[in-house]
Amino acid sequence: MSDHPSSLRFTHPLPYGAICHDGGVQFVVFSRRATAMRVLLYDDANDREPAEIVRFDPELNRWGDIWSVFVHGVGPGQLYHFQADGPFDPDHGLRFNGRARLIDPYAKALTGDFLAPDGDVLQPPKCVVVGDEFDWRGDRHINRGLDETVIYELHVRGFTRDESSGVEHPGTYRGLVEKIPYLKSLGITAVELMPVFEFPIKDCTGRPSRPVNYWGYDPLAFFAPHRGYAQDATPGGQVREFKEMVLALHQAGIEVVLDVVFNHTAEGNQDGPTLSFKGLANRVYYMLENGGRDYRNYSGCGNTLNGNHPIVREMIFHCLRYWVHNFHIDGFRFDLASILSRGRDGELLPNPPVIEAIAEDPLLADTKIIAEAWDAAGVYQVGSFGNRRWAEWNGRYRDEMRRFWRGDPNMIGAAATRLAGSSDLYQNGGRRPCNSINFIASHDGFTLNDLVSYSEKHNEANGEDNRDGQMENFSYNYGAEGPSQNPAVEAVRLRQIKNMTAALLLSQGVPMLLAGDECRRTQRGNNNAYCQDNPISWFDWRLVDRHAGLRRFCAALTDFRRSQPTVRRLNFLEGRAAQPGSLPDAAWFAPSGGEVDWSADSRSLICLLGAAPPTDPHRPPNHHLLMLLHAGSDARHFTLPHSVRKIDWRLLLNTAAESPDDIYPSLDGPPPPSNNVVTMEPRSMIVFVAHDTLPQR
């Protein structure tokens, strides 16, 4: 190990991180209270000691609170840590440790794992100097409208890790690329990737994390793609592979949305390790309390990122811009986004600067920004998060549609509101139906199959005595807890899966499907599989053929949705006709065909959607839809309303029918009975589509 004097050459004090220039690299880091700064340079990921130490000269290499030094003779592939001296006063929020090896907050890649510590010196993964060169072959953002979007949430590793995937590179970015034909066959338009920011593979002792950190909601470096999902193990190889994946998805017409975690880091609470932010500017990067001794914990993960501090806000902007510009990312879903509504002391702000700035940032103008509008401390902002640029995971949609189809009483009003785009949540303030991201299932909770197979959660495998995970799932097992060989039980479960899928894909708003729900992927009743890096979480590709009929049903519905503006209107339904003599954009009827009594304890409803006015003569015509929803446990007769009996209706789908008669992708199904009375099987949904369409103008 040798000392490397800081260079007199100076380029710029910004941008942050390790920036390649001709002849060397500029290392730039923020630290307000540091008294000295060093860059440790390594030759190999497993090296315990640096090959060289570069010391910053406070007179030459410090500009305000920014430390910046140019190092000759290094370039892409160079491994490094920062090291900072400063006051250690934990009672007042100062946690400098001159021996700590620190991850650069702006590191573009990490390599290696935690090495077993040497005394109190932790050995976190090493940062990698990365160049941004990549041949994008003219690729640009797809920029598809939210109203035309169908999202598919998946875990990069879990999607292809199982041997049944048959891919050459299981569990990797390349493995996902190999499954692009399958994604296209489903008709989805965007993948939402669970966290790909770097997170720990091993713990601070160098041993595999216990419990295993499978989901990845524990960021180490916000700018770095996760190395564990790369086939190429060379330092920085994950950056190239990630870009190759995005390029391949774009070439297939599929957008890439990232699930991003700007609410906490892997450093944990006051008992957690010093890996990066704590050792550089603890009081800046985190929300502290009790004079700075303790960490506010609105994330449920030990600490909370101080997102509305100007320095942290700047880092978040730089990070989002970097992923958009350098990786061509099309959008972001912000995990526990309500934390970004909090001020430095944890108070809820009326106009949070970071939320407004993300919405107004010019480089992000064409990206999708989606909030999980709640946090782990009880704040729930669904319907009130940010401004009209922000879409939201609609947790009300999930819960109320689950309850309606389960057969809970007095849910027809809620179901109608959710089907119509949740105007009660989003119409105020000039929002539109596409501000609502509708979903029935996500990674966090039961899969759709388990929602209809388990009345209780079964998280024993997590090692927490089944205490973890959401307590209320609005689920039901329909006669047996877990897998069943009873044909009657299986029949109603499949019907309910189709009911909820059809309702989701025909609702106004933006649908999100959970990967595997189209083929009944199960987590064996586990509704919190965050630590299950095994077949509990992995996609079992044998299910694709086993449930080919359900997959066909889902794909046909996504195709229908994309072709029909009637079910993805830009504006909220008004219940009136666009022109005299035409049908209203929406009307609701009781099963009798008459007026709905919204206060009645009913589980049945008829919805008429009048065709959206045509806008493009070169596209297929828009259709009227008539949806019959029956969540009751007994068969029931539905009478078609008088106002629609002269329309030439054809069956689009019947969830009680067996494949292939459960859906007619060519819109050529049979007409309703001549007496206009439709017998609905228990817990079923029937949709008719108008055979005679609106004339093109």
QUIPELIN-V378639 format. One line per field, one symbol per residue. ss: DSSP state (a for helix, b for strand, c for the rest). psi: psi as a letter, one per 30 degrees, with the letter a starting at -180 (. if undefined). A space follows every 10 residues. Layout:
ss = ???
psi = ???
This chain:
ss = cbbbcccccc ccccccbbbb bccbbbbbbb cccccbbbbb bbcccccccc cbbbbccccc cbbccbbbbb bbccccccbb bbbbbccbba aacbbccccc cbcccccccb bcccbbbbcc bbbccbbbcc cccccccccc cccccaaacb bbbbcaaaaa ccaaaccccc ccaaaaaaca aaaaaacccb bbbcccbbbc cbcccccbcc ccccccccbb bbbbbcaaac ccccccaaaa aaaaaaaaaa acccbbbbbb cccccccccc cccccccaaa aaaaabcbba aacbbccccc ccccbcccca aaaaaaaaaa aaaaaaaccc bbbbccaaaa abcccccbcc ccaaaaaaaa caaacccbbb bccbcccccb cccccccccb bbbcaaaaaa aaaaaacccc caaaaaaaac ccaaaacaaa ccaaabbbbc cccccccaaa acccccccca aacccccccc cccccccccc ccccccaaaa aaaaaaaaaa aaaaaccccb bbbbccaaac cccccccccc cccccccccc caaaaacaaa aaaaaaaaaa aaacaaaccc ccccccbccc cccbcbbbbc cccccccccc cccbbbbbbc cccccccccc ccccbbbbbb cccccbbbbc caaaccccbb bbbbcccccc ccbccccccc ccccccbbbb cccbbbbbbb ccccccc
psi = klkjkkkfkk dkflllajkk lkfakkkkkk jegkflklkk klflfgkfkl elkkkkjfef gkjbgkkkkk jlglakfkkl llkklakjie fggkhkjffk kkkkfgkfll laaklkljbg jkillklkkk lgkkjfhgkl kehkkefgkj kjklkeefeg ekffegleik gleeeeefge eeeeffglfk kjklkgkklk elaffglkkj lkieegiike jffkkkffgk ejfkkfffee eeeeeeeeee fggkljkkjk jhfllffaaf flljfdeefe iefeflkllh gfelkkiffg gelkkifgke eeeeeeeeee eeeeefghkf lkkjkhffef fkafgfkkke ikeeeeeeef kefgeglkkk kjhlaggfkj gkfgkaaffk lkjifeeeee eeeeffgklh geeeeeeeeg ghffefekgg lleffjjkle laejakleef egfkfllige ffgghgfllk ejfhlkfhfk jakkgjeeee eeeeeeeeee eeeefgkkaj kkkkkfffgh kkghgkgihf giiafefljj fffeeeheee eeeeeeeeee effjfeghlf lkkfglkflk flllfkkkll fffakkjffl ilgkkkkkjk kkkkfjffll llkkkjkjkj glgllkkkkk kefgffkikk keljffllkg gfkifghhll llkfggkkjk lkilkkkkkk ejlkkk.
